[in-house]
Amino acid sequence: MNFGVLGFARLSKLPEGMVVKTDEVVIHESLLLQKVEEQSPEFRDELKKNLLYVLEKELTNKLLLAQASREGYPKESSEGQTIQSFKNSKTPVSNVSDGEAKAFYENNRDWLGNMPFEQVAGAVREYLLDLKRQEAFEAYLLDLTQSKRIEIQSSWAQKNCALAGDNPVDRARTSGKWTLVEFGATGCEACDRMEPVLRNLEERYLEKVNIVFVHIRHFPFLASRFRVTTIPVQVFFDQTGKEVFRHVGFYPQNEIEKKLAEMGAN
């Protein structure tokens, strides 16, 4: 499953109530349940099935705080601000070239409302900068995590993996078939335009490819887990469940079919 830093954890037998420990960090299940209770009532049931997601967020934050302290990074007025400031220091702002911005614009004109490039250039550059920052942070976090010994309570992990896997994305991508997942929402113009495209694809590929639509308002934590920051997003998974490609915005059926053929899923 895709749970960030937990992908490097070793299964262990830990003291009762403890779910994760590293050389610097210990997390108990009671903390995770407390985090669930702090959320809005309508999200609690989903979060209880996704304690691995809650754990991944808590462990990431605690590892970052520990690393910031080790490096003598100054504390902000809150842990959240310290974490964000430290992340920013590890992911300096990159530049987005005119070529990158124009290429994204040409590939996503429809998603951008077919407005002239000059009117959306600023928003496009900021969006691409956010993507670069996220990619840079994920690379930093990967290096940091690989240097740690992370242990997770084996019985707890097995139970919660089974619970977390009970969702449309994981059921599809563990089926042994190619999978296309669209994350979107009703009322989003580009998402609504994708509806007949997905329906046609489902009929065309039937037993060959899983076609799945995930409403992000119904599955907000699933969307967050798969790093969905804008909609619609189409995510392609191979037969082993590994993500191999993603596209943002309206995606014409003929282009999707080209991508599926390119991946060998036709």
C-alpha positions in Angstrom: 0.0 0.0 0.0 1.0 3.6 -0.5 1.7 4.9 3.1 4.8 7.0 2.6 7.3 6.6 5.4 5.6 3.4 6.7 6.8 1.7 3.5 10.2 1.4 5.2 9.0 0.0 8.5 10.0 -3.4 9.8 7.3 -5.6 11.3 8.1 -6.2 15.0 6.6 -7.2 18.3 6.3 -4.1 20.3 5.0 -3.4 23.8 1.2 -3.4 24.1 -0.4 -0.2 22.8 2.7 0.9 21.0 2.3 0.9 17.2 5.6 2.5 16.0 9.0 3.3 17.3 12.3 4.6 15.9 15.5 5.7 17.7 13.8 9.0 18.5 10.1 8.6 18.1 7.4 6.4 19.8 3.8 6.5 18.9 0.9 4.7 20.7 -2.5 3.8 19.3 -4.1 6.1 21.9 -2.6 9.1 20.2 -4.0 8.0 16.8 -7.5 7.5 18.3 -7.2 10.9 19.9 -6.5 12.4 16.5 -9.5 10.7 15.1 -11.8 12.1 17.8 -10.5 15.6 16.9 -12.0 15.3 13.4 -15.5 16.2 12.3 -18.0 13.4 13.1 -18.7 12.7 9.5 -15.1 11.7 8.9 -14.4 9.6 12.0 -15.7 6.3 10.6 -13.5 6.5 7.5 -10.5 7.6 9.6 -11.0 4.6 12.0 -10.6 2.4 8.9 -7.5 4.4 7.9 -5.4 4.5 11.1 -2.4 3.7 8.9 -3.0 7.0 7.2 -3.2 8.8 10.5 0.0 7.1 11.7 1.8 8.0 8.5 1.0 11.7 9.0 2.0 11.6 12.7 5.2 9.7 12.1 6.2 12.1 9.3 5.7 15.1 11.5 7.5 13.6 14.4 10.5 12.6 12.2 10.7 16.1 10.8 10.5 17.7 14.3 13.3 15.4 15.5 15.4 16.2 12.5 14.8 19.9 12.9 15.9 19.7 16.5 19.0 17.7 15.6 20.0 20.4 13.1 19.4 23.2 15.6 16.5 24.6 13.5 14.7 27.4 15.4 11.3 26.6 16.9 8.3 28.5 15.7 5.2 29.4 17.8 3.7 26.0 17.1 4.8 22.6 16.0 2.9 22.9 12.8 4.6 26.1 11.9 8.0 24.6 12.8 7.3 21.7 10.5 6.2 23.8 7.6 9.1 26.2 8.0 11.6 23.3 8.1 10.0 21.7 5.1 10.3 25.0 3.2 14.0 25.1 4.1 14.5 21.7 2.6 12.6 22.4 -0.6 13.8 25.8 -1.9 11.6 27.4 -4.5 12.6 26.3 -8.0 12.0 28.2 -11.2 9.4 27.4 -13.8 10.6 28.2 -17.3 8.4 29.7 -19.9 8.7 26.4 -21.8 7.4 24.4 -18.9 4.5 26.7 -18.3 3.5 26.9 -22.0 3.8 23.1 -22.4 1.5 22.5 -19.4 -0.9 25.2 -20.8 -1.0 23.5 -24.2 -1.8 20.1 -22.6 -4.4 21.5 -20.3 -6.2 24.2 -22.3 -9.6 22.7 -21.7 -9.0 22.4 -17.9 -7.9 26.1 -17.9 -11.1 27.2 -19.6 -9.4 27.9 -22.9 -8.3 31.2 -21.6 -5.4 33.0 -23.2 -2.0 31.9 -21.8 -1.2 35.4 -20.6 -4.3 35.4 -18.4 -3.5 32.1 -16.7 0.4 32.1 -16.8 0.7 33.2 -13.2 -1.6 30.5 -11.9 0.1 27.8 -14.1 3.5 28.8 -12.8 2.4 28.7 -9.2 0.7 25.3 -9.7 3.9 23.9 -11.3 6.0 25.4 -8.5 3.8 23.6 -5.9 4.3 20.4 -7.8 8.1 20.9 -7.8 8.1 21.7 -4.1 6.1 18.6 -3.3 8.4 16.4 -5.5 11.5 17.9 -3.8 10.0 17.3 -0.3 9.1 13.7 -1.1 12.7 13.1 -2.3 14.1 14.7 0.9 11.7 12.6 3.1 12.7 9.4 1.2 16.3 10.0 2.0 15.6 10.9 5.6 13.3 7.8 6.1 15.8 5.4 4.6 18.4 6.4 7.2 16.0 5.5 10.1 15.2 2.2 11.7 11.4 2.2 11.9 9.5 -0.7 13.6 5.8 -1.2 13.5 3.7 -3.5 15.6 3.1 -6.5 13.3 -0.4 -7.6 14.5 -1.6 -4.0 14.5 -0.2 -3.4 11.0 -1.8 -6.5 9.5 -5.2 -5.7 11.0 -5.1 -2.1 9.8 -3.8 -2.9 6.3 -6.9 -5.1 5.8 -9.1 -2.3 7.0 -7.4 0.4 4.8 -7.5 -1.9 1.8 -11.3 -1.9 1.9 -11.8 0.9 -0.7 -12.4 1.1 -4.4 -8.8 2.1 -5.4 -7.0 -0.7 -3.5 -9.6 -3.3 -4.5 -9.0 -2.4 -8.1 -5.2 -2.2 -8.1 -4.8 -5.5 -6.2 -7.0 -7.3 -8.7 -4.1 -8.2 -11.1 -5.5 -6.0 -13.8 -4.5 -2.6 -15.2 -6.4 0.2 -13.4 -7.4 3.7 -14.3 -8.7 5.8 -11.3 -10.2 9.2 -11.7 -10.3 11.4 -8.6 -13.0 14.0 -9.0 -16.3 15.4 -7.8 -19.8 16.1 -9.1 -20.3 19.8 -9.9 -16.7 20.2 -11.2 -17.2 21.0 -14.9 -14.2 19.0 -16.2 -15.1 16.1 -13.9 -18.7 16.1 -15.3 -17.3 16.1 -18.8 -15.2 13.1 -17.9 -18.2 11.0 -16.9 -19.3 9.8 -20.4 -15.6 9.2 -21.2 -15.2 6.9 -18.2 -18.5 5.2 -19.0 -17.3 4.5 -22.6 -13.9 3.3 -21.4 -15.6 0.9 -19.0 -17.7 -0.6 -21.8 -14.8 -0.8 -24.2 -12.2 -2.4 -21.9 -14.6 -4.4 -19.7 -12.5 -7.3 -18.4 -9.1 -5.8 -19.4 -8.9 -2.6 -17.4 -10.5 -1.5 -14.1 -12.1 2.0 -14.6 -12.8 3.6 -11.2 -14.2 6.9 -10.2 -13.5 8.2 -6.7 -15.6 11.1 -5.4 -13.1 13.1 -3.2 -15.8 14.4 -0.9 -16.8 10.9 -0.1 -13.2 9.6 0.2 -11.1 12.7 1.3 -8.4 10.7 3.1 -8.1 8.4 0.1 -7.6 11.4 -2.1 -5.0 12.8 0.3 -3.2 9.5 0.5 -2.8 9.5 -3.3 -1.6 13.1 -3.3 -4.6 14.5 -5.1 -4.4 18.3 -4.8 -6.7 19.3 -7.7 -9.4 17.6 -9.8 -10.0 15.9 -12.0 -6.9 13.6 -11.8 -6.5 10.4 -13.8 -4.1 7.9 -12.2 -2.9 4.8 -14.1 -1.7 1.7 -12.2 0.0 -1.4 -13.7 -1.0 -5.0 -13.0 1.1 -5.0 -9.8 -0.7 -2.0 -8.4 2.1 0.4 -9.0 1.3 3.9 -10.2 2.8 4.5 -13.7 1.3 7.7 -14.9 -1.1 10.5 -13.9 -2.8 13.3 -15.8 -4.5 16.5 -14.5 -7.6 17.9 -16.0 -10.0 16.8 -18.7 -8.5 13.9 -20.6 -10.1 13.0 -24.0 -11.0 9.4 -24.6 -8.6 9.0 -27.6 -5.7 10.2 -25.5 -6.5 7.8 -22.7 -6.7 5.0 -25.2 -3.3 5.9 -26.6 -1.8 5.9 -23.1 -3.4 2.5 -22.3 -2.0 1.1 -25.6 1.4 2.6 -24.8 1.4 0.8 -21.4 0.3 -2.5 -23.0 -3.1 -2.4 -21.5 -5.1 -2.5 -24.8 
